[in-house]
Amino acid sequence: MTTIAEALKIARKPWVLVQADFQGLLKRWAVKNLSVPYSAGDPLFFEGRLLAEPAIGTSFSLESMTCSLRSLEMTIANDGRLQDEEVRRRLDGAKVTVYLWADGLDWADIATNGVLFRGYFAKKSHDAKRYAFTVTESPLIEFGAIPRTTINAATWPSHRTEGGAGSVAGLPQAIVYGDWPRGVPLKCIDTSAYKYLAMAGESDSTDADYTATTVNVYDKDGAVVAAGGFTFYPAGRDGNGGAVSYFDFTADKVASEPLSASIRGIPDSSGFYTGTTDALIEHPAHIVHHLIATETKTAHDRIDVQSLKTMAARLPGVKFATIINKATDAIAVVDRILGQCAYARTQARGAAAVFGIHPDAPVVYRSGRSSQAGDVVMISRTPDSKVVNDLSVKYGLNPSTGAYESEMAFDYTNDSLCRLSVYQYGTRPRVTLSYPDVQDEGTARVLAQRYLSLFAFRHDIVERSEPAFRCIDIVEGDAAELDVLEGPSVDGAGWVAEKFILIERAITGAVINQKWWRVAT
């Protein structure tokens, strides 16, 4: 197999290929007629209908620390009258894959490694000469609403519809991850047998919280409900046969509602996420992986597992407790979890991936200054408005009350980074971070220190362009050592072998425009 970088170095000119699957009708387009060799069959022909090659890449917001790769806009020559297909089949929603190809590459070389973007087709407009459409990023459509199962007559025929804490009809069967010492709300799903639903999914029943000597149920006032008056079923079944966990009480608990319980969330029995059988899913990278793999339509081969493993390795000892007890989009939960870790979601080679800025990231790329004539390197700074040296952190959310039960502060009196930042910038307005998925102080402290390491000072941002063959394999979050002659230095030589983290890139023809975060600042 020839690597894309090797082919680009020889061919110099890469080509963007677009393949759309309209319910079995394949359309292949490029900016000119191209025939791509295929060792396993006939060459694949791409019609030269694209009026311009799209610029494909990420957009990184320094203000919100989020990475967006939402959609591409494309226009094709409409002499083939694509609109005629609209009466025979549905075009909107078709799967579209965008590849990068160069002479010397077989189709097998780029079918996986050459994927730049995956998304779904949506028509914008057409006339006699042009047909315009957008390709929307796959996860925005593949991430559906969760929880998907609700309490109703089919799942729980005897659920409460009135009295006590009120009706639970239509409410979701919550999904719980991680170890909750307290706070998981219970819902009455059987008024005759006094059953209260704790969560959907298999839970870990070996925890001591569920022994007769350790009480783990609380009433509306936060008082402990005496053990022995209930039985916990960690692997029960609802009316549709779905796996659930519930408490079966021996007496009516209407007067004590709303009830809550301590519970350990969904364990992993496959060893796939944590490497150990029956280990509790509590690391944010593992929760994100589990959500994408089980609660979306994303195929397993379209998840960049390595980026999630890297996240887990760079955030050791971090534990999350996540509860999803109201209807929301899975993508919103994933972004919420990643945001608390100062991570962002992106596409890497067409797969769902994540990345963060870590000063200790291993260097994967070394490059001197581009030798292209007229090469310009722009150097700027992160916004002054982002500097933080007075930080309040709230964690320990109790979903039963909606309140955070713990708080800590980081300022010039108790944190060295804040002290140095105040000396340089003066006192900044207080910023409050809320960690709804963190229950323990250790995790909250680690994440707060990570936040300060990024925002207690301003950072150098370098923008540069390089030939695609040099850096086609470099993705967001990768570290590099770069020579930047325009950088300040004592001898005027600029920065030499300076460490940077890639935060943004855009592929435009044979050139990749990049934005780098300088680690030393």
Beta strands, then each sheet from edge to edge (+ up, - down):
strand 1: 15-22
strand 2: 25-29
strand 3: 34-36
strand 4: 44-46
strand 5: 56-57
strand 6: 59-61
strand 7: 66-68
strand 8: 71-77
strand 9: 95-101
strand 10: 115-126
strand 11: 130-137
strand 12: 145-146
strand 13: 175-177
strand 14: 179-185
strand 15: 187-190
strand 16: 195-200
strand 17: 217-218
strand 18: 230-237
strand 19: 243-249
strand 20: 260-264
strand 21: 267-268
strand 22: 279-280
strand 23: 322-324
strand 24: 328-329
strand 25: 343-348
strand 26: 351-356
strand 27: 363-367
strand 28: 378-381
strand 29: 391-398
strand 30: 403-410
strand 31: 431-435
strand 32: 460-467
strand 33: 479-484
strand 34: 495-508
strand 35: 511-518
sheet 1: 2+ 1- 9+ 10- 11+ 8-
sheet 2: 3+ 4-
sheet 3: 5+ 34- 33+ 27+
sheet 4: 5+ 34- 35+ 32- 28+
sheet 5: 6+ 7-
sheet 6: 12+ 24-
sheet 7: 13+ 23-
sheet 8: 14+ 20- 17+
sheet 9: 15+ 16- 19+ 18-
sheet 10: 21+ 22-
sheet 11: 25+ 26-
sheet 12: 30+ 29- 31-
end
